[in-house]
């Protein structure tokens, strides 16, 4: 499970089950590449949190790679298959 906790005074915790993650993206500015920080975007089938942005991660490429590996392992262990349906207009 990916769990992201935000807030100093008021705390918010978001959870996404790994098998629900559909796509992961990484964004780094020029300064981010030089200083090795960035943002990771997670797109999922989770009803309450379909898109989650994890901002200001140190060594974001390592986090991105590790998260992708864990998502793959979670799908393999749970034998989860995601079926995409393309809608065709009539």
Residue pairs with C-beta under 8 A, 6 or more apart in sequence:
1 15
1 16
1 17
1 18
2 15
2 16
2 18
2 21
2 42
2 52
2 67
3 13
3 14
3 15
4 13
4 14
4 52
4 54
5 11
5 12
5 13
6 12
6 13
6 14
14 49
14 52
15 49
16 42
16 44
16 46
16 49
16 52
17 46
17 74
18 70
18 71
18 73
18 74
18 75
19 71
19 74
19 75
19 78
19 80
20 44
20 45
20 46
21 42
21 43
21 44
21 67
21 71
22 43
22 44
22 45
22 82
23 42
23 43
24 40
24 41
24 42
24 43
24 64
24 67
24 68
24 71
25 40
25 41
25 43
26 38
26 39
26 40
26 41
26 60
26 61
26 64
27 38
27 39
27 40
27 41
28 37
28 38
28 39
28 60
29 38
32 38
32 60
36 58
36 59
36 60
37 56
37 57
37 58
37 59
37 60
38 56
38 57
38 60
38 61
39 53
39 54
39 55
39 56
39 57
39 60
40 53
40 54
40 57
40 60
40 63
40 64
40 67
41 51
41 52
41 53
41 54
42 51
42 52
42 53
42 54
42 67
43 50
43 51
44 50
44 51
44 52
45 82
54 63
57 63
74 80
75 81
75 82
